[in-house]
Amino acid sequence: MRAKLLDESEGRRTYSLVFDVGEEVVRTLITFAREQDLEGSHFTAIGAFEDAVLGWFDWELKDYRPTRLAEQLEVVSFAGNIALSPQGGPALHAHVVVARRDCSACGGHLLEAHVRPTLEVVLTESPVHLQRRYDHSVGMATLS
C-alpha cells in the first residue's frame, strides 16, 4: 500500500491510501492505523476486490454470519471508522456494497477482502479520538 499525507491541520490528518493487487484490506488498514497512532478516523473508498467476506450481524447469536464472495467485485460503496478498541488498539468498523458481474449488489460488514486491481481510500483522522466499549445489551463494542 502506498500512503500519502494530504493535509495536516488543527489536529486532523488526511491521507490518500492506494492498495496494491492482493493486499488484504482489513489487516492493512489496522496496521496503518497502528503505525500512524490513529485513535479516531473515518474513511471512504472505491476500487475492486478479487474476493470478499461480508458479515451480517445475527442479533440472537451476537456475532457476524460470514458470506464468502469468491469472484471479482466492484466496490460501489465503502465507508467506515477506526476507533480504539476496548483493549486499546485500533478497531475497524466498515460496511461495503459490492457489485457482481451482472451488476447485482451485496453488502454488509467487511470481514476480509483482497484487492484487485486497486483500492483508493481517503482517510481523515478526527481531532477528537474515538473509543469503543463493549455493550452487553447489543453484544459488541460500540462507540462511546
DSSP file (Angstrom, degrees, kcal/mol; ACC not computed):
  #  RESIDUE AA STRUCTURE BP1 BP2  ACC     N-H-->O    O-->H-N    N-H-->O    O-->H-N    TCO  KAPPA ALPHA  PHI   PSI    X-CA   Y-CA   Z-CA
    1    1 A M              0   0    0      0, 0.0     2,-0.5     0, 0.0    18,-0.2   0.000 360.0 360.0 360.0 139.3    0.0    0.0    0.0
    2    2 A R  E     -A   18   0A   0     16,-2.7    16,-2.9     2,-0.0     2,-0.4  -0.912 360.0-167.7-105.3 134.2    1.2    3.5   -0.8
    3    3 A A  E     -A   17   0A   0     -2,-0.5     2,-0.4    14,-0.2    14,-0.2  -0.956   7.0-175.1-123.8 140.4    0.2    6.2    1.7
    4    4 A K  E     -A   16   0A   0     12,-2.3    12,-2.5    -2,-0.4     2,-0.6  -0.992  25.1-131.7-136.3 128.3    0.4   10.0    1.2
    5    5 A L  E     +A   15   0A   0     -2,-0.4    10,-0.2    10,-0.2     3,-0.1  -0.696  26.4 179.0 -76.3 117.3   -0.3   12.6    3.8
    6    6 A L  E     -     0   0A   0      8,-3.0     2,-0.3    -2,-0.6     9,-0.2   0.809  62.0  -0.2 -90.2 -34.3   -2.6   15.1    2.0
    7    7 A D  E     -A   14   0A   0      7,-1.4     7,-2.5     2,-0.0     2,-0.3  -0.991  49.9-172.4-158.1 145.6   -3.2   17.6    4.8
    8    8 A E  E     +A   13   0A   0     -2,-0.3     2,-0.3     5,-0.2     5,-0.2  -0.872  32.3 131.1-144.3 109.4   -2.4   18.2    8.4
    9    9 A S  E >   +A   12   0A   0      3,-2.4     3,-1.7    -2,-0.3    -2,-0.0  -0.978  62.4   5.4-159.0 145.4   -4.1   21.0   10.3
   10   10 A E  T 3  S-     0   0    0     -2,-0.3     3,-0.1     1,-0.3    -1,-0.1   0.837 128.6 -51.6  51.4  42.9   -6.0   21.6   13.6
   11   11 A G  T 3  S+     0   0    0      1,-0.2     2,-0.4   115,-0.0    -1,-0.3   0.624 115.8 113.4  75.0  13.1   -5.3   18.1   14.9
   12   12 A R  E <   -A    9   0A   0     -3,-1.7    -3,-2.4   115,-0.1     2,-0.4  -0.966  44.6-169.7-123.4 131.9   -6.6   16.4   11.8
   13   13 A R  E     -A    8   0A   0     -2,-0.4   112,-3.4    -5,-0.2     2,-0.5  -0.966   4.7-161.4-118.9 137.8   -4.6   14.4    9.3
   14   14 A T  E     -AB   7 124A   0     -7,-2.5    -8,-3.0    -2,-0.4    -7,-1.4  -0.979  12.4-172.0-120.1 130.2   -6.0   13.3    5.9
   15   15 A Y  E     -AB   5 123A   0    108,-3.1   108,-2.1    -2,-0.5     2,-0.5  -0.869  21.7-144.3-120.0 150.7   -4.3   10.5    3.9
   16   16 A S  E     -AB   4 122A   0    -12,-2.5   -12,-2.3    -2,-0.3     2,-0.5  -0.977  23.0-169.5-106.0 126.3   -4.6    9.0    0.5
   17   17 A L  E     -AB   3 121A   0    104,-2.8   104,-3.0    -2,-0.5     2,-0.5  -0.977   6.3-170.4-119.7 126.7   -4.1    5.2    0.6
   18   18 A V  E     -AB   2 120A   0    -16,-2.9   -16,-2.7    -2,-0.5   102,-0.2  -0.964  12.9-151.1-121.0 115.8   -3.7    3.2   -2.6
   19   19 A F  E     - B   0 119A   0    100,-2.7   100,-0.6    -2,-0.5     2,-0.2  -0.507   8.6-134.0 -85.6 151.3   -3.7   -0.5   -2.2
   20   20 A D    >   -     0   0    0     -2,-0.2     3,-1.8    98,-0.2    95,-0.3  -0.594  40.1 -71.9 -99.6 164.2   -1.9   -3.0   -4.5
   21   21 A V  T 3  S+     0   0    0     96,-0.2    95,-0.2     1,-0.2    -1,-0.1  -0.291 117.9  15.2 -54.9 131.9   -3.2   -6.2   -6.0
   22   22 A G  T 3  S+     0   0    0     93,-3.5    -1,-0.2     1,-0.3    94,-0.1   0.208  86.2 138.9  90.4 -14.7   -3.6   -9.0   -3.5
   23   23 A E    <   -     0   0    0     -3,-1.8    92,-2.1    91,-0.1     2,-0.5  -0.376  55.3-124.4 -67.0 140.9   -3.4   -6.8   -0.3
   24   24 A E  B  >  -C  114   0A   0     90,-0.2     4,-1.8     1,-0.1    90,-0.2  -0.773  20.0-151.2 -86.7 124.9   -5.9   -7.8    2.4
   25   25 A V  H  > S+     0   0    0     88,-2.4     4,-2.6    -2,-0.5     5,-0.2   0.923  84.8  45.9 -68.9 -52.0   -7.9   -4.7    3.3
   26   26 A V  H  > S+     0   0    0     87,-0.2     4,-2.2     1,-0.2     5,-0.2   0.946 116.4  44.3 -62.2 -50.9   -8.8   -5.1    6.9
   27   27 A R  H  > S+     0   0    0      1,-0.2     4,-2.3     2,-0.2    -1,-0.2   0.888 114.4  50.3 -61.1 -40.6   -5.4   -6.2    8.1
   28   28 A T  H  X S+     0   0    0     -4,-1.8     4,-2.4     2,-0.2    -1,-0.2   0.898 110.5  48.7 -68.3 -40.5   -3.7   -3.5    6.1
   29   29 A L  H  X S+     0   0    0     -4,-2.6     4,-2.4     2,-0.2    -2,-0.2   0.908 112.4  48.7 -65.3 -41.1   -5.9   -0.7    7.4
   30   30 A I  H  X S+     0   0    0     -4,-2.2     4,-2.3    -5,-0.2    -2,-0.2   0.915 111.7  49.5 -64.4 -42.8   -5.4   -1.8   11.0
   31   31 A T  H  X S+     0   0    0     -4,-2.3     4,-2.6     2,-0.2    -2,-0.2   0.920 111.4  49.0 -62.1 -44.1   -1.7   -2.0   10.5
   32   32 A F  H  X S+     0   0    0     -4,-2.4     4,-2.1     1,-0.2    -2,-0.2   0.919 110.7  50.7 -61.6 -43.9   -1.7    1.5    9.0
   33   33 A A  H  <>S+     0   0    0     -4,-2.4     5,-2.6     1,-0.2     4,-0.5   0.901 111.8  47.7 -61.3 -41.4   -3.8    2.9   11.9
   34   34 A R  H ><5S+     0   0    0     -4,-2.3     3,-0.9     3,-0.2    -2,-0.2   0.928 112.2  48.9 -65.4 -45.0   -1.4    1.3   14.5
   35   35 A E  H 3<5S+     0   0    0     -4,-2.6    -2,-0.2     1,-0.2    -1,-0.2   0.833 117.2  41.2 -64.7 -33.2    1.7    2.7   12.7
   36   36 A Q  T 3<5S-     0   0    0     -4,-2.1    -1,-0.2    -5,-0.2    -2,-0.2   0.369 108.2-122.1 -96.2   3.7    0.2    6.2   12.5
   37   37 A D  T < 5 +     0   0    0     -3,-0.9     2,-0.5    -4,-0.5    -3,-0.2   0.897  43.9 178.7  55.2  43.8   -1.3    6.2   16.0
   38   38 A L      < +     0   0    0     -5,-2.6    -1,-0.2    -6,-0.2     3,-0.1  -0.672  14.4 172.0 -79.1 122.4   -4.8    6.8   14.7
   39   39 A E  S    S+     0   0    0     -2,-0.5    91,-1.9     1,-0.3    45,-0.6   0.199  70.7   9.2-116.9  13.7   -7.2    6.9   17.5
   40   40 A G  E    S+D   83   0A   0     89,-0.3    86,-3.0    43,-0.2    -1,-0.3  -0.451  76.2 137.9 171.1 114.8  -10.2    8.0   15.7
   41   41 A S  E     -DE  82 125A   0     41,-2.0    41,-2.3    84,-0.3     2,-0.3  -0.978  30.2-144.7-158.0 166.2  -10.8    8.4   11.9
   42   42 A H  E     -DE  81 124A   0     82,-2.2    82,-2.8    -2,-0.3     2,-0.3  -0.936  18.9-175.8-134.7 159.9  -13.3    7.8    9.2
   43   43 A F  E     -DE  80 123A   0     37,-2.2    37,-1.8    -2,-0.3     2,-0.3  -0.981  17.2-159.4-152.7 160.7  -12.8    6.8    5.5
   44   44 A T  E     -DE  79 122A   0     78,-1.5    78,-2.4    -2,-0.3     2,-0.3  -0.936  20.6-177.6-134.8 159.3  -14.4    6.2    2.2
   45   45 A A  E     - E   0 121A   0     33,-1.6    33,-0.4    -2,-0.3     2,-0.3  -0.993  16.9-164.4-155.8 158.5  -13.1    4.2   -0.7
   46   46 A I  E     + E   0 120A   0     74,-1.8    74,-3.2    -2,-0.3     2,-0.3  -0.957  42.8  84.1-138.4 159.1  -13.6    3.0   -4.2
   47   47 A G  E     -FE  75 119A   0     28,-0.9    28,-2.7    -2,-0.3     2,-0.3  -0.993  65.7 -71.3 152.1-142.2  -12.0    0.2   -6.2
   48   48 A A  E     -F   74   0A   0     70,-2.3    68,-1.9    -2,-0.3     2,-0.3  -0.994  24.5-146.3-154.8 154.2  -12.4   -3.5   -6.7
   49   49 A F  E     -FE  73 115A   0     24,-2.4    24,-2.8    -2,-0.3    66,-0.3  -0.898  14.4-149.7-120.4 150.0  -11.8   -6.8   -4.9
   50   50 A E  E    S-     0   0A   0     64,-2.9     2,-0.3     1,-0.3    65,-0.1   0.657  89.7 -12.3 -86.4 -19.4  -10.8  -10.3   -6.1
   51   51 A D  E     - E   0 114A   0     63,-1.0    63,-1.7    19,-0.2    -1,-0.3  -0.958  67.1-166.9-166.8 165.5  -12.8  -11.8   -3.3
   52   52 A A  E     -GE  69 113A   0     17,-2.0    17,-3.4    -2,-0.3     2,-0.5  -0.990  18.3-143.7-157.6 153.9  -14.5  -10.7    0.0
   53   53 A V  E     -GE  68 112A   0     59,-3.3    58,-2.6    -2,-0.3    59,-1.5  -0.984  26.0-170.0-120.3 116.9  -16.1  -12.0    3.1
   54   54 A L  E     -GE  67 110A   0     13,-2.5    13,-2.6    -2,-0.5     2,-0.4  -0.791   7.9-144.9-106.4 149.8  -19.1   -9.9    4.3
   55   55 A G  E     -GE  66 109A   0     54,-2.8    54,-2.6    -2,-0.3     2,-0.5  -0.898   9.3-160.9-118.8 145.8  -20.8  -10.2    7.6
   56   56 A W  E     -G   65   0A   0      9,-1.6     9,-2.9    -2,-0.4     2,-0.5  -0.994  30.4-122.0-119.3 126.0  -24.4   -9.9    8.7
   57   57 A F  E     -G   64   0A   0     -2,-0.5     2,-0.8     7,-0.2     7,-0.2  -0.567  18.8-151.0 -77.1 118.2  -24.9   -9.3   12.4
   58   58 A D  E  >> -G   63   0A   0      5,-2.9     4,-2.1    -2,-0.5     5,-1.2  -0.794   2.9-159.9 -89.3 109.8  -27.1  -12.1   13.9
   59   59 A W  T  45S+     0   0    0     -2,-0.8    -1,-0.2     1,-0.2     5,-0.0   0.865  89.1  50.0 -60.7 -39.3  -28.9  -10.5   16.8
   60   60 A E  T  45S+     0   0    0      1,-0.2    -1,-0.2    -3,-0.1    -2,-0.0   0.913 119.0  36.4 -68.5 -42.0  -29.6  -13.8   18.5
   61   61 A L  T  45S-     0   0    0      2,-0.2    -2,-0.2     1,-0.0    -1,-0.2   0.677  97.5-137.3 -82.7 -18.0  -26.1  -15.1   18.3
   62   62 A K  T  <5S+     0   0    0     -4,-2.1     2,-0.3     1,-0.3    -3,-0.2   0.902  72.0  93.5  57.8  42.9  -24.5  -11.7   18.9
   63   63 A D  E   <S-G   58   0A   0     -5,-1.2    -5,-2.9    -7,-0.1     2,-0.3  -0.973  81.8 -93.4-155.7 163.7  -22.0  -12.5   16.2
   64   64 A Y  E     -G   57   0A   0     -2,-0.3    -7,-0.2    -7,-0.2    -9,-0.0  -0.663  25.0-143.9 -86.1 136.9  -21.4  -12.0   12.5
   65   65 A R  E     -G   56   0A   0     -9,-2.9    -9,-1.6    -2,-0.3     2,-0.2  -0.898  26.9-138.7 -95.1 115.8  -22.6  -14.6   10.0
   66   66 A P  E     -G   55   0A   0      0, 0.0     2,-0.4     0, 0.0   -11,-0.2  -0.482  18.3-168.6 -81.6 145.5  -20.0  -14.6    7.2
   67   67 A T  E     -G   54   0A   0    -13,-2.6   -13,-2.5    -2,-0.2     2,-0.4  -0.984  14.3-146.5-129.1 120.7  -20.7  -14.9    3.5
   68   68 A R  E     -G   53   0A   0     -2,-0.4     2,-0.6   -15,-0.2   -15,-0.2  -0.741   7.9-165.3 -90.1 130.7  -17.7  -15.5    1.2
   69   69 A L  E     -G   52   0A   0    -17,-3.4   -17,-2.0    -2,-0.4     2,-1.1  -0.932   4.5-173.2-113.4 103.2  -17.9  -14.0   -2.3
   70   70 A A        +     0   0    0     -2,-0.6     2,-0.3   -19,-0.2   -19,-0.2  -0.555  52.4  78.6-100.6  68.3  -15.2  -15.7   -4.4
   71   71 A E  S    S-     0   0    0     -2,-1.1     2,-0.2   -19,-0.1    -2,-0.1  -0.972  91.5 -71.5-161.7 165.2  -15.3  -13.6   -7.5
   72   72 A Q        -     0   0    0     -2,-0.3     2,-0.4   -21,-0.1    29,-0.3  -0.492  55.7-173.3 -66.4 133.8  -14.2  -10.3   -9.0
   73   73 A L  E     -F   49   0A   0    -24,-2.8   -24,-2.4    43,-0.2     2,-0.4  -0.990  23.4-136.1-136.8 138.0  -16.3   -7.4   -7.4
   74   74 A E  E     -FH  48  99A   0     25,-2.2    25,-2.5    -2,-0.4     2,-0.9  -0.797  22.9-132.4 -88.4 134.5  -16.6   -3.7   -7.9
   75   75 A V  E     +FH  47  98A   0    -28,-2.7   -28,-0.9    -2,-0.4    23,-0.2  -0.791  33.9 167.7 -87.4 108.0  -16.6   -1.6   -4.7
   76   76 A V  E     +     0   0A   0     21,-2.1     2,-0.3    -2,-0.9    22,-0.2   0.681  69.6  11.6 -97.0 -20.2  -19.6    0.7   -5.2
   77   77 A S  E     + H   0  97A   0     20,-1.6    20,-3.0     2,-0.0    -1,-0.3  -0.916  63.1 165.2-156.8 131.2  -19.7    2.0   -1.6
   78   78 A F  E     + H   0  96A   0    -33,-0.4   -33,-1.6    -2,-0.3     2,-0.3  -0.900  12.8 153.0-151.0 115.1  -17.2    1.5    1.2
   79   79 A A  E     +DH  44  95A   0     16,-2.2    16,-2.7    -2,-0.3     2,-0.3  -0.991   9.1 126.7-144.5 149.7  -17.3    3.6    4.4
   80   80 A G  E     -DH  43  94A   0    -37,-1.8   -37,-2.2    -2,-0.3     2,-0.3  -0.982  36.6-111.9-176.2-172.1  -16.2    3.1    8.0
   81   81 A N  E     -DH  42  93A   0     12,-2.5    12,-2.5    -2,-0.3     2,-0.4  -0.945   9.6-141.7-140.3 162.3  -14.3    4.3   11.0
   82   82 A I  E     +DH  41  92A   0    -41,-2.3   -41,-2.0    -2,-0.3     2,-0.3  -0.998  31.9 160.6-124.6 126.4  -11.3    3.3   13.1
   83   83 A A  E     -DH  40  91A   0      8,-2.2     8,-3.2    -2,-0.4     2,-0.3  -0.884  47.5 -80.5-137.4 167.4  -11.5    3.8   16.8
   84   84 A L  E     -iH 131  90A   0     46,-2.2    48,-2.9   -45,-0.6     5,-0.1  -0.561  47.1-133.1 -71.3 132.2   -9.7    2.5   19.9
   85   85 A S    >   -     0   0    0      4,-3.9     3,-1.8    -2,-0.3    -1,-0.1  -0.301  29.6 -99.5 -75.6 167.4  -10.9   -1.0   20.9
   86   86 A P  T 3  S+     0   0    0      0, 0.0    -1,-0.1     0, 0.0    -2,-0.1   0.788 128.2  55.6 -57.7 -25.3  -11.8   -1.8   24.5
   87   87 A Q  T 3  S-     0   0    0      2,-0.1    -3,-0.0     3,-0.0     0, 0.0   0.549 122.2-108.7 -84.4  -8.1   -8.3   -3.4   24.6
   88   88 A G  S <  S+     0   0    0     -3,-1.8     3,-0.1     1,-0.4    -4,-0.0   0.216  82.6 105.9 105.0 -15.5   -6.7   -0.2   23.4
   89   89 A G  S    S-     0   0    0      1,-0.1    -4,-3.9    -5,-0.1    -1,-0.4  -0.399  82.1 -74.8 -90.4 173.0   -5.6   -1.0   19.9
   90   90 A P  E     -H   84   0A   0      0, 0.0     2,-0.4     0, 0.0    -6,-0.2  -0.447  45.4-163.3 -69.9 138.9   -7.2    0.2   16.7
   91   91 A A  E     -H   83   0A   0     -8,-3.2    -8,-2.2    -2,-0.1     2,-0.4  -0.986   7.9-143.8-124.7 133.4  -10.5   -1.4   15.7
   92   92 A L  E     -H   82   0A   0     -2,-0.4     2,-0.4   -10,-0.2   -10,-0.2  -0.799  15.4-178.5 -98.5 134.6  -12.1   -1.2   12.2
   93   93 A H  E     +H   81   0A   0    -12,-2.5   -12,-2.5    -2,-0.4     2,-0.4  -0.939  22.2 159.6-129.7 110.3  -15.8   -0.9   11.6
   94   94 A A  E     -H   80   0A   0     -2,-0.4    16,-2.6    16,-0.3     2,-0.4  -0.987  26.3-161.3-138.3 141.0  -16.6   -0.9    7.9
   95   95 A H  E     -HJ  79 109A   0    -16,-2.7   -16,-2.2    -2,-0.4     2,-0.3  -0.930  15.8-172.9-117.7 146.3  -19.5   -1.6    5.7
   96   96 A V  E     -HJ  78 108A   0     12,-2.6    12,-2.0    -2,-0.4     2,-0.5  -0.989  18.9-157.0-140.4 145.3  -19.2   -2.2    2.0
   97   97 A V  E     -HJ  77 107A   0    -20,-3.0   -21,-2.1    -2,-0.3   -20,-1.6  -0.997  21.7-173.5-118.9 127.0  -21.5   -2.7   -1.0
   98   98 A V  E     -HJ  75 106A   0      8,-3.1     8,-2.4    -2,-0.5     2,-0.4  -0.899  14.4-139.7-121.2 150.4  -20.0   -4.6   -3.9
   99   99 A A  E     -HJ  74 105A   0    -25,-2.5   -25,-2.2    -2,-0.3     6,-0.2  -0.901  12.4-144.1-112.1 138.1  -21.4   -5.3   -7.4
  100  100 A R    >   -     0   0    0      4,-2.9     3,-2.4    -2,-0.4   -27,-0.1  -0.320  41.1 -86.4 -86.7 176.0  -21.1   -8.6   -9.2
  101  101 A R  T 3  S+     0   0    0      1,-0.3   -28,-0.1   -29,-0.3    -1,-0.1   0.834 131.5  51.1 -52.3 -38.1  -20.6   -9.0  -13.0
  102  102 A D  T 3  S-     0   0    0      2,-0.1    -1,-0.3     1,-0.1     3,-0.1   0.340 120.0-111.5 -85.0   8.3  -24.3   -8.8  -13.6
  103  103 A C  S <  S+     0   0    0     -3,-2.4     2,-0.2     1,-0.3    -2,-0.1   0.535  70.8 142.7  71.8   9.9  -24.4   -5.6  -11.5
  104  104 A S        -     0   0    0      1,-0.0    -4,-2.9    -5,-0.0     2,-0.3  -0.524  43.9-132.6 -73.0 152.3  -26.4   -7.2   -8.7
  105  105 A A  E     -J   99   0A   0     -6,-0.2     2,-0.3    -2,-0.2    -6,-0.2  -0.813  22.6-173.4-115.5 149.1  -25.2   -5.9   -5.3
  106  106 A C  E     +J   98   0A   0     -8,-2.4    -8,-3.1    -2,-0.3     2,-0.3  -0.982  14.9 178.2-132.2 144.7  -24.2   -7.5   -2.0
  107  107 A G  E     +J   97   0A   0     -2,-0.3     2,-0.3   -10,-0.2   -10,-0.2  -0.979  15.4 108.2-147.5 161.0  -23.5   -5.6    1.2
  108  108 A G  E     -J   96   0A   0    -12,-2.0   -12,-2.6    -2,-0.3     2,-0.3  -0.982  67.3 -28.9 165.8-167.5  -22.6   -6.0    4.8
  109  109 A H  E     -JE  95  55A   0    -54,-2.6   -54,-2.8    -2,-0.3     2,-0.6  -0.591  64.4-120.2 -73.1 130.6  -19.9   -5.6    7.4
  110  110 A L  E     + E   0  54A   0    -16,-2.6   -16,-0.3    -2,-0.3   -56,-0.2  -0.660  42.5 162.4 -79.6 117.0  -16.4   -6.1    5.8
  111  111 A L  E     -     0   0A   0    -58,-2.6     2,-0.3    -2,-0.6   -57,-0.2   0.745  68.2 -14.3 -99.8 -34.1  -14.6   -9.0    7.5
  112  112 A E  E     + E   0  53A   0    -59,-1.5   -59,-3.3   -86,-0.1    -1,-0.4  -0.951  61.4 167.4-166.7 147.0  -12.0   -9.6    4.8
  113  113 A A  E     - E   0  52A   0     -2,-0.3   -88,-2.4   -61,-0.3     2,-0.4  -0.946  22.5-142.3-163.7 148.3  -11.2   -8.7    1.2
  114  114 A H  E     -CE  24  51A   0    -63,-1.7   -64,-2.9    -2,-0.3   -63,-1.0  -0.956  29.3-120.9-116.0 135.1   -8.3   -8.9   -1.2
  115  115 A V  E     - E   0  49A   0    -92,-2.1   -93,-3.5    -2,-0.4   -66,-0.3  -0.468  24.5-168.5 -79.7 139.7   -7.7   -6.0   -3.7
  116  116 A R  E    S-     0   0A   0    -68,-1.9   -43,-0.2     2,-0.3     2,-0.1  -0.649  75.5 -15.2-166.1 116.7   -7.7   -6.4   -7.5
  117  117 A P  E    S-     0   0A   0      0, 0.0     2,-0.3     0, 0.0   -96,-0.2  -0.975 123.7 -36.4 -90.7 -22.1   -6.7   -4.2   -9.3
  118  118 A T  E     -     0   0A   0    -98,-0.1   -70,-2.3    -2,-0.1     2,-0.4  -0.981  35.2-151.0-156.1 162.6   -6.7   -1.3   -6.8
  119  119 A L  E     -BE  19  47A   0   -100,-0.6  -100,-2.7    -2,-0.3     2,-0.6  -0.969  14.2-159.3-139.4 127.6   -8.5    0.3   -3.8
  120  120 A E  E     -BE  18  46A   0    -74,-3.2   -74,-1.8    -2,-0.4     2,-0.4  -0.937  14.0-175.6-113.9 117.4   -8.3    4.0   -3.3
  121  121 A V  E     -BE  17  45A   0   -104,-3.0  -104,-2.8    -2,-0.6     2,-0.5  -0.906  18.7-160.9-116.8 136.3   -9.1    5.2    0.3
  122  122 A V  E     -BE  16  44A   0    -78,-2.4   -78,-1.5    -2,-0.4     2,-0.4  -0.979  20.9-174.8-113.0 117.3   -9.3    8.7    1.7
  123  123 A L  E     -BE  15  43A   0   -108,-2.1  -108,-3.1    -2,-0.5     2,-0.5  -0.942   7.9-168.1-118.9 129.8   -8.9    8.5    5.4
  124  124 A T  E     -BE  14  42A   0    -82,-2.8   -82,-2.2    -2,-0.4     2,-0.3  -0.975  14.3-140.7-122.8 125.3   -9.3   11.5    7.8
  125  125 A E  E     - E   0  41A   0   -112,-3.4   -84,-0.3    -2,-0.5  -112,-0.2  -0.619  19.4-130.6 -80.3 139.2   -8.3   11.5   11.4
  126  126 A S        -     0   0    0    -86,-3.0   -87,-0.2    -2,-0.3     4,-0.1  -0.675   8.0-134.6 -87.0 143.3  -10.6   13.2   13.8
  127  127 A P  S    S+     0   0    0      0, 0.0     2,-0.6     0, 0.0    -1,-0.1   0.740  98.5  62.7 -68.9 -19.6   -9.1   15.7   16.3
  128  128 A V  S    S-     0   0    0    -88,-0.0    -2,-0.1    -3,-0.0     2,-0.1  -0.931  92.9-129.5-105.3 123.3  -11.3   14.1   19.0
  129  129 A H        -     0   0    0     -2,-0.6     2,-0.3    -4,-0.1   -89,-0.3  -0.415  15.7-135.2 -77.6 147.2  -10.3   10.4   19.5
  130  130 A L        -     0   0    0    -91,-1.9   -46,-2.2   -48,-0.2     2,-0.4  -0.769  16.3-164.2-102.9 144.8  -13.0    7.7   19.4
  131  131 A Q  B     -i   84   0A   0     -2,-0.3    13,-2.7   -48,-0.2     2,-0.4  -0.989   8.0-147.8-130.5 137.7  -13.2    4.9   21.9
  132  132 A R  E     -K  143   0B   0    -48,-2.9     2,-0.4    -2,-0.4    11,-0.2  -0.854  14.3-172.9-101.9 140.7  -15.2    1.6   21.7
  133  133 A R  E     -K  142   0B   0      9,-2.5     9,-2.5    -2,-0.4     2,-0.3  -0.983  33.7-103.2-130.6 144.8  -16.6    0.0   24.8
  134  134 A Y  E     -K  141   0B   0     -2,-0.4     2,-0.7     7,-0.3     7,-0.3  -0.512  31.5-159.0 -69.7 126.5  -18.3   -3.4   25.0
  135  135 A D  E >>> -K  140   0B   0      5,-2.7     4,-2.0    -2,-0.3     5,-1.2  -0.924   5.3-164.5-108.9 107.8  -22.1   -3.0   25.2
  136  136 A H  T 345S+     0   0    0     -2,-0.7    -1,-0.1     1,-0.2     5,-0.1   0.779  85.2  64.5 -63.9 -27.6  -23.6   -6.2   26.7
  137  137 A S  T 345S+     0   0    0      1,-0.2    -1,-0.2     3,-0.1    -2,-0.0   0.802 116.8  26.6 -69.4 -27.2  -27.1   -5.2   25.6
  138  138 A V  T <45S-     0   0    0     -3,-1.0    -2,-0.2     2,-0.2    -1,-0.2   0.578 105.5-122.8-109.2 -13.9  -26.1   -5.4   21.9
  139  139 A G  T  <5S+     0   0    0     -4,-2.0     2,-0.3     1,-0.3    -3,-0.2   0.757  77.3  72.2  82.5  25.3  -23.3   -8.0   22.2
  140  140 A M  E   <S-K  135   0B   0     -5,-1.2    -5,-2.7    -7,-0.1     2,-0.5  -0.978  87.7 -86.5-158.7 167.9  -20.5   -5.9   20.6
  141  141 A A  E     -K  134   0B   0     -2,-0.3     2,-0.3    -7,-0.3    -7,-0.3  -0.709  48.9-177.6 -81.4 128.0  -18.1   -3.0   21.2
  142  142 A T  E     -K  133   0B   0     -9,-2.5    -9,-2.5    -2,-0.5     2,-0.1  -0.833  36.2 -82.4-122.9 161.8  -19.8    0.3   20.1
  143  143 A L  E      K  132   0B   0     -2,-0.3   -11,-0.2   -11,-0.2    -1,-0.0  -0.385 360.0 360.0 -62.6 137.9  -18.6    3.9   20.0
  144  144 A S              0   0    0    -13,-2.7    -1,-0.1    -2,-0.1   -12,-0.1   0.373 360.0 360.0-117.6 360.0  -18.9    5.6   23.4
